[in-house]
Amino acid sequence: MTDTQNSSANGVEKKQKCGVVAVLGAPNAGKSTLVNALVGQKVAIVSAKAQTTRARMLGIALHETDDANTQMILVDTPGIFAPRRRLDRAMVNAAWEGAESADAVLLLVDPIKQRRHELEPLVEQLAGRPEKKILVLNKVDKAKKEPLLALAEELASKVDFAEIYFISALTGDGVAELKDALAAEMPEGVWMYPEDQVSDASERLLATEITREQLYRQLHEELPYDSMVRPEKYIERKDGSVEIHQQIIVARDNQRMIVLGKGGSMIKSIGQAAREELSELLGRKVHLFLHVKATENWSEDKEMFEEMGLDWVR
């Protein structure tokens, strides 16, 4: 769609709207789960491990009403936390940059874990920002009502939130109502992406993210946060399938052995799960080849930052 007006089925001209929503929060608040729910399919990886999202990922959600067709650019930002390393600083910078010039900034809060040491500084910084701010309390399917309402009241006393929503990104409770409200806030304008595009991530990047998700999911606390997946080859085969080669990078050789597993069992399991999910997402057969490399201090490598879509921060 390129025009600002669209015809509906009954011939009435519809407005075309397009805007940006930045999704902020402490690590593990459920930002990626919410972005996936608003888009209607998976565009960001989800993990119980904190600080999974590293760079800004764009999810693209559509919303139709009787008078408007709306495209919302959802910026799934890294969790905001106290940075200690260069990688941490780059991730936090990416999160705040994702909020710049947004039509709405959505603060997602986990009312159960809360992560006060990270939530409080975030609330303080949000209080002085000019963007329209919306408070969303997640995991209402598990949180107790009275503490939930008390937390909402406390946060609303510190930041001028335009609206407050209670949702469960996992079950979908309240997500449709939140999507309606966000769409209503978007300005009139031409869509930034084609109608069938759900993310700005290329298939090559999406493939590395899916593998990284399986690393976290299957190794849990055994594998430190200091790991990444690098794309090596992405080959289109004549039969319509795709051949993907990736390198899993860890900091130490003992971590490499953990990823490989006894007799290569762990990397085989990671590869199989990633391959199955990629085949489903891409709608075609995927041949996935993984190998592991131990590279000490890889997180100090400027080239690695660029591959992750992060700025090199001193």
Disulfide bonds with the S-S distance in Angstrom:
none
